[in-house]
Every structure is written in structure tokens, then in C-alpha cells.
Amino acid sequence: MLSRLGALLQEAVGAREPSIDLLEAFVEHWKGITNYYIESTDENTPAKKTDIPWRLKQMLDILVYEEKQQAAAGETGPCLEYLLQHKILETLCTLGKAEYPPGMRQQVLQFFSKVLAQVQHPLLHYLNVHRPVQKLLRLGGTVPGSLTEKEEVQFTTVLCSKIQQDPALLTYILEGKKTIGRKKASREATAPLREAASVRDKDRPHSKAPDSGTCGAWASSTQLPAETEEPDGTIGESSLITTLIGLCKSKKGRVALKARENLLLLVSVASQAAATYLVQSSPCCPAVVEHLCQLYQSLPSSLDPADIAALEGISWRLPSAPSDEASFPGKEALAAFLGWFDYCDHLITEAHTVVSDALAKAVAEKLFVEILQPQLLHVSEQSVLTSTALLTVMLRQLCSPALLREAVAFLLGMDQQPAAPEDSPRTLCAHLIRHCDHLSDEISIATLRLFEELLQKPHEQIVRSLILCHLEGRPYVARGSPEPESYEDTLDLEEDPYFTDSFLDSGFQPSAKPPPAPTTNPDGKTAVTEIVNSFLCLVPEEAKTSAFLEETGYDTYVHDAYGLFQECSSRVTPWGWPLAPPPLDPHEPERPFFEGPFLQMLFDRMSRILEQPYSLNLQVTSVLSRLALFPHPLIHEYLLDPYTNLAPGCRSLFSVLVRVIGDLMQRIQRVPQFPGKLLLVRRQLMGQVPGEQLDHQTFLQGVVVLEEFCKELAAIAFVKFPPHGPHLHLSKPPEGHV
């Protein structure tokens, strides 16, 4: 097309210079556009039905062709000089704002996009390009459902592409002024343009270019809105950001996706200066977070926490549920919120550190503190349930380190000091731990899920604040006494303050012949076989049913625990945890030990496993399993080593389980036909037989959970401590029982 255009122009003018022919053609097409406004009387004819689109295309083709004919790279041709000198883009911007003829804004946006994309000469530093670009940006992105959304997003895409090629442009575009390094060059570039145009006008009196007076005449005759001339300085707002965020909210999926990609590109290529401007002088962070909060507040209050937990696969690139099969009221609003939250998370991940930190703090302040926290502490159970479930699913999606840091500070606080038993729950964390032991089983389960999700995030403060700060120094170990020499010394139930005579009278008695002392490794640690067998043999044979069914053996737990432990170990590797607990000073006086409010709550819940609903027991044991997987020597010693010599009055996970077994042995005697009923309940839980209501059903379900939990703890202990030493050279676990 361009070559044909050049050939036709050369034929028409004979021996005259092609550059002069191009300029005449360019001016002629521009005059044709201006004449339309002087001569036309029909204000209802759409722009696409006039010759304006064709003339704009010819002007673009001429500019591109002229540039290709330039001998020296970087030089401006006469047509481009004319475009700049006569403020053609400024005039087109005014026509687009007036929307006369109807659809003119669409034509102007397309012309701007194509000129900036196809003309290789850097244009955005020129005031007569930069200023109309800013004005055109302010026309779009503000009206949802605009008819020009497609053209607006194409226009912003071109601008973002130019910024990607030259990141220094970002500060320039955002601030709306020339950078210091470009001011002098721009003045030097525009001066010869004015001189050249003046000479050509004098030498060519037959030129049909409209002068400034003509432009003023036809512009005023069509009563176009007056444009305020802006000084060469900062503008009132960052219109590129405003436009992009407005387009991100579009109902048209492709438009919204492209706008989000463009905004992500901007924050990722930002320099230090541009990032600082984005934070301090642009609406970027407030606008992004404001939309997030609006989407959250638009969620229906009747959302079912189970529906919230089950909704997965929501991505900012595809902010909708993957399938409509499991539709529920409020699903579309929930998907929109989670999609935008995922987008915020990606923005924080990809952005410059300055923008990342500011955006993360804004999300924490506006969404977490101002909106979520009052709901989490509300007296309404529905409010607590819904907000807890939403926070859990947000944690599941969260990946950015900066936002995770803010979420951890919000949930756990910044205080790392161990809590005392008598401390009142003043912090959000303390309230959430109390929710885990709430009168409402639903609230307890939902909050336990929140903590389980939190324990899977790669942030050391989570484990330290909830668990390790209370175990440091090993105050749970008896001081000033030699290590036990035999197994019965370690588990002397008669001296354990948690056990009573009735427990021993129930039939749960130690063997008449004490077992041998536990085998130890060269480093003094209890052999893994002894630990595994301690958990596997904890539940008495008359309370076991898994042997009667297939695929419920210990092997399955070993396989699952292996994968989970590998995942957990890789997550905590950067934290530099020690491989062994610090040695005890036998002369150091004992100090009171408090396991901390979190473990206290879990142990209390575990001690009531035979009285609690099945679903609640599953969640309690799931959280304890997550804790036991952490490869920290203190966590392993306290939660998984039954042979730890506990200080007086201390309890561990194993001692809690032993006490539950004592309670179990007493209750068995009060349940007629216990073995048959227990087996039936297990088959009901596995879906092998219809679920019918039985006497003592909660108790029987608790026995099943207890048996499985002990096997799970045995498997975790096995995969954590292979023969080569703790969490070193982990090999694939062998098949079969230990």
C-alpha cells in the first residue's frame, strides 16, 4: 500500500521531490478533515460513515512511508514536523472529546495508537505529542461500559510497550512533564521545526495547509469545548494509572485482562524514581486497594463457609470459577473478589520494592485491619464464620513475601515474647485461638482451618510465635536428675500427675515384665523404631478395627507423611534450624513451663477427642500433624518423643494421648457389643455401609480417629528420623510395617 502510494504521488508531480509531494498529500488530507467541520451540517452521521477514517489512515501511511525514506535514522521528515508544529494531535484530541461526529473518539484513539506504534521516531518527549496523549487518557477509563473500551486498552497497551522499551518514560508519562535530560533536546528539536515551517510557507504560497486563524474559525464554528492550556509542568493526576485501573474493572474479559497486564508491566519496569512517584503522587495503591475492598464489601452476608472453602482455581487471568457445576448464591461475587485479590498478590510480587511494600501495607490496613478484624471479633457467629473462611482462602492464594509479612503481622502481632497462662486475650491472635475452642463447633473448625493454612506458609515467625518461643530452653525437660535408665522410669504412670488410680484400675496396666530400655543412636537420641512402636501400640487391641479392613494400614500413612515432610523441609530450609536440641545444664534451676496458648488449646481439644464431633476431631488432629512435621529438634522432642523426661506438672502430646487411652478403657466397659459397633462405625465413616444413628456414636467415632491419629504420628516420626540421623539424607521409606 505504501509503495503504491509513493508511486502514485511521484507520477502526479513528475520530477518534484517526493518529500514535498508527501507533505502536500499529508496537508491535503488534514485539510479534508478540517473542511468537514466547516461544511457539514449533519450532526448525526457517524464518523465511520464519513471520509475522516480514510483520511486519517492516509495520513498515517504517509508518516510511516516518509520515515522509511529518511536517509539518516532519527531525523524527522517534513510531514512529522508538520504534525508536531501544527498541533494536529491536540486538535484531534479536542475533536475526540467533543464526540463530533458521533464515534470520533474511537477514530482518534485508533489514530493515536497507530502513530505511536508504527512511527519509530521517539515522540512522547515532544510537548505537542505528550500533552494530547495525557488529555486523551483522561477521556477514558472513567465510565464503566464505555463504547471505546477496546480502543482505550489498545492505546494504553501501546504506551506501556513504549515504556517497556524505555523505562525512563514512566516517570515522564506519570509526571506529565519533560525530564531534565530531555528539556534541552526538545527545545532544540522544536526550534528548527518552526523555522522550517515558516520558510516553507513563505516559499510555497499555494500551500493548502490551514493556518492558525482558519483552525480557530472552524473550531469555534462547531462550538467545541475549550481545552485549558496546561503549563509545561506537573499535571493534576496520573491519568495513565487511573485509566488502566478503570479498564481493569471492565465487564469485557479481554479488555480487563489486557489492562491488568499493562498495569502489571508498569509496576514491574518502574525505576526507583518512578516507583517512588507511583507511591507518593499517583492513585495506584489507593485505587487498587479501594477496588479490592469494594469487591469484598459487595459479597453477600449469606455466603456458606463450606462453599467458600471449596472454591478453588480462581486466578486474576481467569477471574471466574472453573466450572458451573457447583454453583451457589454469591459465587460470581466471590470469584470476582478472589480474582482481584490474586491480582493484587501478583502486583506485589512483580512490582518494584517500593511499590510492593506500599501496596502490601495498604491491603493490610484497609482490608485486614479496617474491614476483616471487626468481623473476626464480632459477636455474630455468621460474621465470624464468613470472615474466617474468607481469610483462610486468601491465605491459601497468597504468595507474595511482602503481603505474607503483613498478613502474619496482622494475625500474630509483632510481639515474640512467650505468653503466660494468666494473660488475657488482648491480641487478635489470642482471640482466634479462643475461637478454636468456641462453643460453636463450626467456628472452632473454621478457625482451626485458618491456623492450618497459616502453618503451611513460608514464614518463620508463624512457627516461632505459636510454638518455638515457648519451647526454647527446653523448660519441659526435668532438670538436675540423670537420664532415665529404663523404659519404666520414663513412663511411670504412678508418678504422672495427670493419671489417677481409677485410670490404672480400668485395666490399662503396664506389662508385668517391663520392656527393655529404648534403643538409642550414637548421638543419644531415642531410636526411631522405639518411637514408632510406642505410638502404634498405644491404642489397645480391643479398640483397634483397621486390621479388619483393607487400605487402612500404617503403610499408607508412611507414604503420605514422606511427601508432606519433604515439602515442609524444603520450605523451612532457609531458616537455618539446628539439627539437635541444645544440651541441658543439670545445675540450671527449673522454671515454670507453659506450652503456650496455641498448644494448650490443641492439647485441651485432644483430651476431649472421645466427646467431640467427628469433623472437629479430624481438624484438631490435622493441625497437630502439621506441627509434628516441622523438622525442628525441639518440636520433635516435645511432640513426638515419648521418652522425653518431662518436668513435674508438664504434659506433652504423648502424655495427653496416654490419658485419653485411660479414659477410653473406662468407657469401653459401658458400651455393650463394643467391638461390633466400633467396626460398624468405621465402615460407615468409610462409606461402605449406610450411616445409621447408633448409641455412643460420637464416642465410637472418636476411637476411630484416635487409632488413625496414632498411626499417622508413628509414620511422621519414621520419615523424620531415618537411620542416618534427623532430617539428613532422607531416603524413600520402605514398604511394610516397622
HUSUL-V679797 format. One line per field, one symbol per residue. psi: psi as a letter, one per 20 degrees, with the letter a starting at -180 (. if undefined). burial: + if it has 16 or more other ideal C-beta (glycine too) atoms within 10 Angstrom, else -. A space follows every 50 residues. Layout:
psi = ???
burial = ???
This chain:
psi = gghhghggghhhidjqphhhgggggghghhhhghhghhhqioiipqhija jggghhhggghggggghhipgpqiqprhghgggghjlghgghgghhhilp rpjhhghgggggghghhhohpphiiphiggghgghhhihrjhopkqijgg hghgghggghghhhhnhhhggggghkrpqhiigghgghhhghgggghggh hghmijpjpprhggghghghhjlqpppppprmbqrhrnhggggghghhjq ioghggghgghghhgghhiprgghggghghjrjfghgghghghghgiipq ijpphhhghiorkpqhhmlqqhqjhlqqpjgghghgghghghggghghgi rqhggggghghgggggggghggghhhjqiphggggghghghghghhhphp hghgghgghggiripjpqqqhipqnhrgghghhhhilqhohghggghhhg hghhijqmohhghghhfhhhipiliippqjqqqqirhhhglnhhipiiqr hhghiiinqqqhoqrrqqqqrhjiqpqhhggghghhjgpqhijqihhiqq kkrhgghggghgghhgggghhigiilqriqqqqqoiipqqqpppiqhghg ggggghikhiiqqghggghghgghggghhplphhggghhioijpnqqpiq qrgghghghhhghghghhijoqlggghghggghghijhqqoqpqqkgggg hhggggghghhghggghghhmrhirplplprpqqqrq.
burial = -----+--+-----------+++++++-++++++-++---------+--+ -++-+++++++++++++--------+++++++++++++++++++++++++ +-+++++++++++++++-+---+++++++++++++++++++----+-+++ ++++++++++-++-----++++++++++---+---+---+--+---+--+ ------+-++----+--++----+----------+-++++++++++++++ ----++++++++++++++++---++++++--+-++-+++-+++-++--+- --+-+-+++-+--+-+--+++------+-++--+++++++++++++++-- ++-+++++++++++-+++---++-++-------++++++++++++--+-+ -+++++++-+++-----++-------++++-++-+++----+++++++++ +++++-+-+-+++++++++++--++++++----+--+--++-+--+-++- --+--+-+---------+------++-+-+++++++-++---++++---- -+-++-++--++-++--++-++----+---+-----------++++++++ +++-+++-++-+---++++++-+++++++++++++++++++++++++--+ +++++++++++++++-++--+--+--+++++++++--------+-++-++ ++++++++++++++++++++++---++--+--+----+
